[in-house]
Amino acid sequence: MRFLRRNSTTDSAEQAEESAVTVGENPVPKGYTPSKGRATPKRNESERKRGPVAPPPKTTREAIRRSRGSKEDRKAMAAKRREQRVQQRERMMAGDDKYLMPRDRGPVKAYIRDLVDSRRNLLGLFMPLAVVVFVALLFPAVIVQYWATLFCLIMLVAMIFEAILNGRRVAKQVRARFPKETIRGFGIGWYAFVRATQLRRMRVPKPRVRVGEAV
């Protein structure tokens, strides 16, 4: 029994030594936390340093008005957003892939746009032709409506024929320019058709090549 008591006393001493931490020259318990060197400030002192606290909003409208900020801050944020939109549109019109729609991104789509923009197409008269049809229907004279409708039908057939030839031409040139890319003839032809039906000034992004320029 004495032998066991000696062992227990020795073990407790060893545990006390292991749990001790030395701070400077004085050993302290392991869970000891050194002082900060200054007293912890009271709550009222901390609040005085932060300044006066605004009272809570009384109504929902007041809470919304506070969350939006002052009138000057809202004007500054609105001006900043307008400037960002203008910059984004400028870069989009310039053809920057980062700001283009997903359907317009990539070198293949840029090459298709250049092929379409380098030529004049009957498809460019698609929108003006629709306006002519609408105006012709307003005339009470039947003869005017007849000739306007006949002219529009002829132009429509010519546009369809040109769209088929233009789609094949563009798809062939794209395959020759990008042999490693997976080219779908219908997708390429449709993209070229949509681009060609738009007025040159309204195309997004803006044309990079002039009419008649080699691509």
C-alpha positions as CSV (number, residue, x, y, z in Angstrom):
1,M,0.0,0.0,0.0
2,R,2.8,2.4,0.7
3,F,4.4,1.6,-2.6
4,L,1.2,2.5,-4.4
5,R,0.9,5.8,-2.5
6,R,4.3,6.8,-3.5
7,N,3.5,6.2,-7.1
8,S,0.3,8.2,-7.0
9,T,2.2,11.1,-5.4
10,T,4.9,11.0,-8.0
11,D,2.3,10.9,-10.9
12,S,0.5,13.9,-9.6
13,A,3.7,15.9,-9.3
14,E,4.7,15.0,-12.9
15,Q,1.2,16.1,-14.2
16,A,1.6,19.4,-12.4
17,E,5.0,19.9,-14.0
18,E,3.6,19.1,-17.5
19,S,0.7,21.4,-17.0
20,A,2.9,24.3,-16.0
21,V,3.9,27.0,-18.4
22,T,6.9,29.3,-17.9
23,V,6.2,33.1,-18.3
24,G,9.5,34.9,-17.9
25,E,11.1,33.2,-15.0
26,N,8.0,32.2,-13.1
27,P,6.1,29.0,-13.9
28,V,2.4,29.4,-14.2
29,P,-0.5,26.9,-14.9
30,K,-1.1,25.8,-18.5
31,G,-4.5,27.6,-18.7
32,Y,-3.0,30.9,-17.6
33,T,-3.9,34.0,-19.7
34,P,-1.6,36.9,-19.6
35,S,-3.0,40.3,-18.8
36,K,-3.6,42.9,-21.5
37,G,-1.7,45.6,-19.6
38,R,-4.8,47.8,-19.4
39,A,-8.2,47.7,-17.9
40,T,-11.2,46.6,-19.9
41,P,-13.3,49.7,-20.8
42,K,-16.8,49.9,-19.5
43,R,-19.8,49.8,-21.8
44,N,-20.7,53.4,-21.5
45,E,-17.1,54.4,-22.3
46,S,-17.1,52.3,-25.4
47,E,-20.4,53.8,-26.5
48,R,-19.1,57.4,-26.0
49,K,-16.1,56.6,-28.2
50,R,-18.4,55.2,-31.0
51,G,-20.5,58.3,-30.9
52,P,-24.3,58.7,-30.6
53,V,-26.4,55.8,-32.0
54,A,-29.4,56.7,-34.1
55,P,-32.7,55.6,-32.7
56,P,-34.4,52.6,-34.4
57,P,-36.8,53.4,-37.3
58,K,-40.4,53.9,-36.4
59,T,-41.9,52.9,-39.7
60,T,-41.1,50.6,-42.6
61,R,-40.7,53.5,-45.0
62,E,-38.1,55.1,-42.7
63,A,-36.2,51.8,-42.5
64,I,-36.2,51.5,-46.3
65,R,-35.0,55.1,-46.6
66,R,-32.2,54.5,-44.2
67,S,-31.1,51.4,-46.1
68,R,-30.9,53.3,-49.3
69,G,-28.8,56.0,-47.9
70,S,-29.0,59.8,-48.4
71,K,-30.1,61.4,-51.6
72,E,-26.6,62.4,-52.5
73,D,-25.4,58.8,-52.1
74,R,-28.2,57.5,-54.3
75,K,-27.3,60.1,-57.0
76,A,-23.6,59.1,-56.8
77,M,-24.5,55.4,-57.1
78,A,-26.9,56.0,-60.0
79,A,-24.2,58.1,-61.8
80,K,-21.7,55.3,-61.3
81,R,-24.1,52.6,-62.6
82,R,-24.8,54.8,-65.7
83,E,-21.1,55.1,-66.3
84,Q,-20.6,51.4,-66.0
85,R,-23.4,50.7,-68.4
86,V,-22.0,53.1,-70.9
87,Q,-18.5,51.5,-70.7
88,Q,-20.0,48.0,-71.0
89,R,-22.0,49.0,-74.1
90,E,-18.9,50.7,-75.7
91,R,-16.9,47.5,-75.2
92,M,-19.7,45.4,-76.4
93,M,-20.1,47.5,-79.6
94,A,-16.3,47.2,-80.1
95,G,-16.5,43.4,-80.0
96,D,-14.9,42.6,-76.7
97,D,-15.8,38.9,-76.0
98,K,-16.1,39.6,-72.2
99,Y,-19.1,41.9,-72.8
100,L,-20.8,40.1,-75.7
101,M,-23.7,37.8,-75.5
102,P,-22.8,34.1,-75.4
103,R,-24.1,33.6,-78.9
104,D,-21.7,36.2,-80.3
105,R,-18.5,35.1,-78.5
106,G,-15.5,33.4,-80.0
107,P,-13.3,33.8,-83.1
108,V,-15.7,31.8,-85.3
109,K,-18.6,34.1,-84.7
110,A,-16.4,37.1,-85.2
111,Y,-15.2,35.7,-88.6
112,I,-18.8,35.1,-89.6
113,R,-19.7,38.7,-88.8
114,D,-16.8,39.9,-90.9
115,L,-17.9,37.8,-93.9
116,V,-21.4,39.2,-93.7
117,D,-20.3,42.8,-93.1
118,S,-18.0,42.8,-96.0
119,R,-20.8,42.4,-98.6
120,R,-24.1,44.1,-99.4
121,N,-27.1,41.8,-99.2
122,L,-30.7,41.9,-100.2
123,L,-31.4,40.6,-96.7
124,G,-30.5,44.1,-95.4
125,L,-33.7,45.4,-96.9
126,F,-35.8,43.0,-94.8
127,M,-36.8,45.5,-92.2
128,P,-37.5,48.4,-94.6
129,L,-39.5,46.0,-96.7
130,A,-41.7,45.2,-93.7
131,V,-42.3,48.9,-93.2
132,V,-43.3,49.3,-96.9
133,V,-45.8,46.5,-96.6
134,F,-47.4,48.1,-93.5
135,V,-47.7,51.5,-95.2
136,A,-49.1,50.0,-98.4
137,L,-51.9,48.3,-96.4
138,L,-53.0,51.7,-95.1
139,F,-53.8,53.0,-98.6
140,P,-57.5,52.6,-99.6
141,A,-56.6,52.0,-103.3
142,V,-56.6,48.3,-104.1
143,I,-54.1,48.7,-107.0
144,V,-51.5,50.1,-104.6
145,Q,-51.9,47.2,-102.2
146,Y,-51.7,44.7,-105.1
147,W,-48.4,46.0,-106.6
148,A,-46.9,46.5,-103.1
149,T,-47.8,43.0,-102.1
150,L,-46.5,41.6,-105.4
151,F,-43.2,43.5,-105.1
152,C,-42.8,42.3,-101.5
153,L,-43.4,38.6,-102.5
154,I,-40.7,38.9,-105.3
155,M,-38.3,40.4,-102.9
156,L,-39.0,37.8,-100.2
157,V,-38.3,35.0,-102.7
158,A,-35.1,36.6,-103.7
159,M,-34.0,37.1,-100.1
160,I,-34.7,33.4,-99.3
161,F,-32.6,32.3,-102.3
162,E,-29.8,34.7,-101.3
163,A,-29.9,33.5,-97.7
164,I,-29.4,29.9,-98.8
165,L,-26.5,30.7,-101.0
166,N,-25.0,33.0,-98.4
167,G,-25.3,30.4,-95.7
168,R,-23.5,27.8,-97.8
169,R,-20.7,30.3,-98.7
170,V,-20.1,31.3,-95.1
171,A,-20.2,27.7,-93.8
172,K,-17.6,26.7,-96.5
173,Q,-15.3,29.6,-95.7
174,V,-15.6,29.0,-91.9
175,R,-14.7,25.3,-92.3
176,A,-11.7,26.2,-94.3
177,R,-10.6,28.9,-91.8
178,F,-11.2,26.7,-88.7
179,P,-10.7,23.1,-89.7
180,K,-10.4,21.9,-86.1
181,E,-13.6,23.4,-85.0
182,T,-16.9,21.6,-85.1
183,I,-19.0,23.5,-87.6
184,R,-22.7,23.0,-88.1
185,G,-23.9,24.3,-91.4
186,F,-27.4,25.2,-90.2
187,G,-26.2,27.1,-87.1
188,I,-23.6,29.0,-89.1
189,G,-26.2,29.8,-91.9
190,W,-28.8,31.0,-89.4
191,Y,-26.3,33.2,-87.6
192,A,-25.2,34.8,-90.9
193,F,-28.9,35.2,-91.9
194,V,-29.8,37.0,-88.7
195,R,-26.8,39.3,-89.0
196,A,-27.5,40.1,-92.7
197,T,-31.2,41.0,-92.0
198,Q,-30.1,43.7,-89.6
199,L,-29.4,47.2,-90.8
200,R,-25.7,47.9,-90.9
201,R,-26.0,50.8,-88.3
202,M,-28.0,48.7,-85.9
203,R,-25.7,45.6,-85.9
204,V,-24.2,44.6,-82.5
205,P,-21.3,44.6,-82.3
206,K,-20.4,47.2,-84.9
207,P,-18.9,46.0,-88.2
208,R,-15.1,45.9,-88.2
209,V,-14.7,45.7,-91.9
210,R,-16.0,47.9,-94.8
211,V,-18.1,46.8,-97.7
212,G,-15.9,45.2,-100.3
213,E,-12.9,44.7,-98.0
214,A,-11.2,41.3,-98.1
215,V,-11.6,39.1,-95.1
